[in-house]
Amino acid sequence: MILFGTGGIRGIMKKGEFDEELVKKAASAVADWMNEDNLHTLVIAYDTRRNSMKFARICAETASKKGIRTYVFSDPVPTPLLSFAIRYMNADAGIVITASHNPPEYNGFKVYTKDGVQAIPEYTQRIASLMNTTVPSGNSFGDISPVPDEVEQVYTSKVVQLIEPFVDGIKKIVYSPLHGTGARFVKKVLDSLNMNVITVEEQFHPDTAFSTVETPNPEDESAMKLVKAYMKRFQADAGIATDPDCDRVGLVVGKGDVLHRLTGNQVGVLLTDMLGQEIAPGSYLIKTIVTTDMVYPICKERGHQILETPTGFKFIGHEIEKRSETGNFDFFLAFEESCGYLTGDFVRDKDGVIGSALIAALCSKTDPLERLNELYKQYGFHAEKLLTIKKKSPQEAVSLYQKLKNYPPQAVGELTIKEVVDYSSSDTGVTRNETLLLKAENVKIYIRPSGTEPKLKIYIKVVSGSQKDSLQMISKTVQGLSHL
């Protein structure tokens, strides 16, 4: 049985893994959880992947047979639109069928609670415990309706109203949805912000094989190949791409043949700088623990506060929702290193539509590369890198992680480890989670197992006075970690 991980349930579409039977069991478990908690209405969304529409229909029929009133989007939509729809429609829960940025053979199942936040472990553990209860049979089902068209219209207008005040001029921007759900949404918003949008036609329409890319992930250099080609051809100011469910967005900047894909951390720093200049002191920036620390000196200088959460945007959404209930909380940006960004108060998940609009506003105000170099000179050259150690099974990855927890290394290559932080047991001020932090001088190494995949993820953060020194520190750290 595939269990709920950082990004919900995810697996290869084959019999015995992510198949119709699994989808029925998961949808049935969600319905049972909803009935136990006296919840009545469910919104279902899906992306452009193979079988996503079919799986969404299976979810709707299964839940409705258990008495849940179900609304289904008529077309593939960005995952963040589900978060908005749940809140706008006062629904009780949501399901989205998506495997986000994974290869085409994958699909997935994510659950959202009534606040529009992806379900945190408190809920997914309960749902997982109900996966083996009775799945309803028969061909008759209950109340299933389409999501009202106004949901999409109100959402896009809210995004435009939110970002419009930050726009300062027209820029020529290349955009690719990487065959995903962002196509009509991102272009519509950028057009409304008076940007000169050039779409990558080869990637603008759904393709369940994602045949123009190795993997539809804007974090990967290879996924931006056509975006770069269009930038050169049309002499564009910037190029952006969103992943298939449009909750992540990548950015390419530069001139002529010298183009650079900025990392999620670098874009987050630039957005922190841009938005932070417009916001009164005391507002919050929210990030995951593995996301860049460069925002700390920027926020300190401007009087803003920072909250950290475990890895996974659901924890950010939950933190925003929890603190917003006090009525005395304001955040100006939330982001994570994997190209996920959020601002505003009408979505509770990372949002590639909002992120694309934010990036367009950023490019309208400044040259991102020039501004980034100015910030490095002012606050130190921060660099980050993600390593993935693949194992034969998730259990093997967890076993290696437990070994490192029980016997943390005293050195990593030439680095002497000065402090070890176990986020699962230490009182860090962050929600407890399975992450280990190794601290050396000017270097932090975060280690955590992937929730559902046979991988150990290692995040490296370094800071120094120059790009050369930081990159050398990254290289030496990677070399030292090769012996794990």
ABEGO torsion letter per residue (X at the ends): XBBBBAAEBBBBBBBGBBBAAAAAAAAAAAAAAAAAAGBABBBBBBBABBGAAAAAAAAAAAAAAAGBBBBBBABBBBAAAAAAAAAAAGBABBBBBBAEABBAABBBBBBBBAAGBBBBAAAAAAAAAAAABBBBBEABBBBBBBBBAAAAAAAAAAAAAAAAAABBEBBBBBBBAGGBAAAAAAAAAAAAAGBBBBBBAAAABBBAAGAABABBBAABAAAAAAAAAAAAAAGBABBBBBBAAGABBBBBBEBEABBBBBBAAAAAAAAAAAAAAABBBGBBBBBBAABBAAAAAAAAAAGBBBBBBBBEAAAAAAAAAAAAAAGABBBABBBBAAGBBBBEAABABBBAAAAAAAAAAAAAABBAAAAAAAAAAAAEBBBBBBBBBBBABAAAAAAAAAAAAABBBABBEABBBABBBBAAABBAGBBBBBBBBBBBBGBBBBBBBBAABBBBBBBBBBBBABAAAAAAAAAAAAAAAAAX
